[in-house]
Amino acid sequence: MQEKTVNHKAWFLVLPVLALVAFSAVIPLMTVVNYSVQDSFGNNQFFWAGLEWFREMLSEERMWNALGRQMAFSAIILAIEVPLGIFVALNMPKSGFWASFCLVVMSLPLLVPWNVVGTIWQIFGRVDIGLLGYTLDALGVNYNYTQDFISAWATLIVMDVWHWTSLVALLAYAGLQSIPDAYYQAAKIDQASRWKVFRYIELPKMMGVLMIAILLRFMDSFMIYTEPFVVTGGGPGNATTFLSIDLVKMALGQFDLGPAAAFSIMYFLVILAISWVFYTVMTNLDKREGK
Amino acid sequence: MADMTANPSVARKASLPRINSRLVVMTLYLVFLMLPIYWLLNMSLKTNSEILNSFTLWPQNLTFANYATILTDASWYMGYVNSMIYVVMNTVISVAVALPAAYAFSRYHFMGDKHLFFWLLTNRMAPPAVFALPFFQLYSSVGLFDTHIAVALAHCLFNVPLAVWILEGFMRGVPKEIDETAYIDGYSFGRFFVKIFMPLIASGIGVAAFFCFMFSWVELLLSRTLTSVDAKPIAATMTRTVGASGIDWGVLAAAGVLTIVPGALVIYFVRNYIAKGFALGRV
C-alpha cells in the first residue's frame, strides 16, 4: 500500500457521505431505539418502558426459535456454498471465450431481483407445473414445499445455493487468477501432489477473497427475507420463519412497535458482532499480505 | 494478473481425463444455473391452459400474448419505468457522494478514518427488515412517501457504503505521484479530480455504478414498503398479482423474464470486474 499523508481536511470530502448516511441510517435507527424503550397505548402517547421490551423479547420462545432457524440456515448454506464455490472456481476455464462465457452465465442468477428468484423457484418446485416438482413427483419422492417441512427447507437451501454459489466461485476464481505461474512451477519441481498444491498454494492465496465471500454470504443469508417470503411465506407453520420474516410480521403486520424495535436492535447487534469478527480477521489477513 | 494457460505443471501429465472432468463439472453447474431460468422462459411463452393442463418441456403452441399483456398495460409497464427511475437516481446519488469520500479514504489519514470506514460497512450489514418501519415513518413525515426519490434515498443505506468501498479499491491502484504532479502544475483540486483523476478510474466508476444499479434493482422489501401507487416498482407489481385469486402464470413468468433482461444486458460489459466489485475492490 502507498504511504498516506495525514490530512484532517479530508473530512470535508467525507461530509456528503456522512450527511446522506446520517439521514438514511442514523435517524431511522434512532427511531428504532426510541420505540424499543417506550410503550404506547395508541394516540401517539408514549411512556418510558426502560429495558422492559428487551427483557420480554429475551424470554420469549418465538425469537429464540427464529434465531435458531436462522443460524441453522446460514450454517447450512455456508457449508455448501463455500466448498462448492471453490470447487467450481478450480474447474473454470482459465481464459478465452469459454472463461467469459462462464463468467456471464454464472453472474446471471446474481442479477435476478430477489422476489423473482423466489418466483422462479416457486414455479420450478410446484408439483403440477414445475420441472423440479414434477420430476421428483414422477420419481415417487414425496415432495411438497408448501406442506412438508423437509421439502420446504430443501427448496430454500437449493434456491440459495443456486442464487449465490456463483458469488463465492467468482471471488475464488479472482483469487486463483492472481497466483503467479512461478508458484506452480516450484510446486512441480517439488513434485507436490494436487492436494498439496491446493492446500499450500491455492488456498492461502484465496484466503483474503474467501473471507470476503464468507462475510458477504453470512450477512446476506442472515438478513434473507424476500426469497423465502415468496416461496414459502415462512411456512409450513413456522418452519421457515427466519428472523427478518418474523420481524416484518411483528412490525408491519401486528404493529407491535416496542417488541419489534427491541427485536430489531438485538438482531442488528448479532449481525454486527459476528461481522466484526470476520472483518477483523479479514483486515489482519490484508496486513499480513502487505496489501 | 498472471495467466494460467501457460501453466504446464498441474495438467500436462494426464491432460485428457482432467480436461474432461473440468468440462463435466462446469457443464453440470451451468445447466443447474440455467434450468430454472429456462423453465421461467418456457412458461412465459405458453398459454395458461397449456401450463396448467399439460406438462411440456417446450412450448407446443408458441405465444407472445403474455408479453403483449405486460407491454400494453400501463399498470404493468409503469412498474418497470418506476423501478428504472429510482434505480438510476440511486446510482447517480450513490456514486456522486462516494467519489470524494473514496478519494479521502484512499489518499489521506484523518481523525477516525478507520472507525468511519467500518461504520460505513455496518450500514451494508443492517437488515432492511429493521429499517422498513422507521423508513416508512420518516418518509411519510417529510412527505416523500410513494415518490421515487424516497426509494432512491433508502437504497443509499447499503449502496453508498458499497460504492465507497469499491471506488476506494480502484483509487488505491492509481499512483499518488499523479496527484502531486497535477498540483505542481497548478491544477485546483476540483479541476484535477474531474479532468484527470476521474478518467483514470473510469472503469472503477463503471463497476461501482453497476453494483449500485444491481443492488437497487434486486431489492424489494424497502421499495415495496415505501411505495403504494405512483412509484410502485415492478417487483411489487408482481407480488400483488401472485396474491390475487387465480394466478396468471404466463404473465407472471413473462414479467419475471423481463426483470432479468436489464441485468443480462449490462453484465457482459463488466464480466471481468464482477469479482473485483464483489470483493469491494480488494482482489
Interface residues (C-beta under 8 A of the other chain):
Chain A: M1 Q2 E3 K4 T5 V6 N7 H8 K9 A10 W11 L13 V14 P16 V17 L20 V21 F23 S24 A25 I27 P28 L29 T31 V32 F87 V88 N91 M92 P93 K94 S95 G96 S100 C102 L103 V104 V105 M106 S107 L108 P109 L110 L111 V112 P113 W114 N115 V116 T119 I120 W121 I123 F124 D128 I129 G130 L131 L132 Y134 W162 S166 L167 L170 L171 Y173 A174 G175 L176 Q177 S178 I179 P180 D181 Y184 Q185 A187 K188 R194 V197 G208 V209 I212 A213 L216 M219 F222 M223 Y225 T226 V230 L243 S244 I245 L247 V248 A251 L252 L257 A260 S264 Y267 F268 I271 L272 S275 W276 Y279 D286 K291
Chain B: M1 A2 D3 M4 T5 A6 N7 P8 S9 V10 S21 R22 V25 M26 Y29 L30 F32 L33 M34 L35 P36 I37 W39 L40 M43 I51 L52 F55 L57 I93 A96 V97 A98 P100 A101 Y103 A104 F105 R107 Y108 H109 F110 M111 D113 L116 F118 L120 L121 T122 N123 R124 M125 A126 P127 P128 A129 V130 F131 A132 L133 P134 F135 F136 Q137 L138 L153 A154 C156 L157 V160 P161 V164 R172 P175 K176 M214 W217 V218 E219 L220 L221 T225 I234 A235 M238 T239 V242 W249 L252 A253 G256 T259 I260 G263 A264 I267 Y268 R271 N272 I274 A275 K276 F278 A279 L280 R282 V283
